[in-house]
Amino acid sequence: MTKKRNHKLIDISLKLHQQGVIEPNTYVLDLDTIKENTSILKKEAEKLGMELFFMTKQIGRNPIVANAIAETGIKKAVAVDPWEAIKLNEAGIQIGHVGHLVQIPKNMIQTILNLHPDFITVFSYENAKNISNVADKLGKVQKIFLRIAEDDDYIYHGQEGGFTLSKLTEDIDKIEALKGVEIAGLTSFPCLLIKENKPSITPNVDSIQKANEFLKEKGYKCLELNMPSATSSETMQLLKDHGATQGEPGHAITGTTPLHTENFLKERPAMIYVSEVSHVSNKKAYVFGGGFYPRSHMKHALVGSDSTKLKQVSVLQNELGHIDYYGALDTDCVHVGDTAIFAFRTQVFVTHAKIAVIEGLSSSPKLLGTYDSVGNLLSDS
């Protein structure tokens, strides 16, 4: 899809790698297309009356890109963890939501409250109490989301935690008695999945709705229903139809959700991964790693030193548990030093890849800077 819809990103990335301007193990981001995608998402959200918080973990918490997204119209970010919130705040980004996938350590709560996030998600009464204690000392009341997670909801391994309806019923009076927090909404993850190239709602949404009805009976009105996962211009209506008031686009901003791999959606691909052929052994080519992602589902790579003569070759999936020294290609018909280009769904912040940001791709491309995987500047243009 990147070949069809953003071939110039491939061309400039190959050129910069062959010139030695960017190293292998570098993600290249097309800033102009990211802005276009952001504008598309903003307009769709405005049409539906939804609020959006943008996610940057997929693009390595990059400050240039984060500020471009904010300037284009999605003003506030969702931070996957407190460290991302701190990094984005350093870049001048307002924090809309923090604490959802990763709770806030108790000794970091004051630091995060001082960033003035709109919402903090809590998994339990104990988490809410810790936030309340600090907020009360600071003389503020922090709005919180309750994370809903029934026993039979769809929860990724390693992301367990949250309120069942029975636990919420048991704890609600204690939470309401806390002086430093105010229940402002409900959330869960994932609320939407892509299966067989179609978006579908998970059981988590039904759980949110049941919890919402319970709180309505307790007198709550107009709670935010935050429903993240695969938020895009294609899926926002589905989320809205199921009560969502907020979405959190991440991969849609770079045009790399699972839906974007097979469909010509409004958002275009804006991110690729660049590596280099290191060596050939036993009829396989090995490229430098460091930025591969186990859930990427890669199938092919483009390899060569001339953008007009790139070969499309099959990717050999690495076994689970391997160290990401190299990626393997099912070919020996390439040359050491060739550029290898991949396009896949990733999470840059869990890699040790670099990020290169390009602007002016359609006219006069310019490298704005190279960053590490958590947003620190390594070299400017």
Beta strands, then each sheet from edge to edge (+ up, - down):
strand 1: 26-30
strand 2: 51-52
strand 3: 54-55
strand 4: 76-79
strand 5: 94-98
strand 6: 119-122
strand 7: 142-147
strand 8: 181-187
strand 9: 192-195
strand 10: 198-201
strand 11: 224-226
strand 12: 246-247
strand 13: 271-281
strand 14: 284-288
strand 15: 300-304
strand 16: 311-316
strand 17: 326-329
strand 18: 339-342
strand 19: 354-359
strand 20: 366-371
strand 21: 377-380
sheet 1: 21+ 20- 19+ 1+ 13- 14+ 17- 16+ 15- 18+
sheet 2: 2+ 12+
sheet 3: 3+ 4+ 5+ 6+ 7+ 8+ 11+
sheet 4: 9+ 10-
end
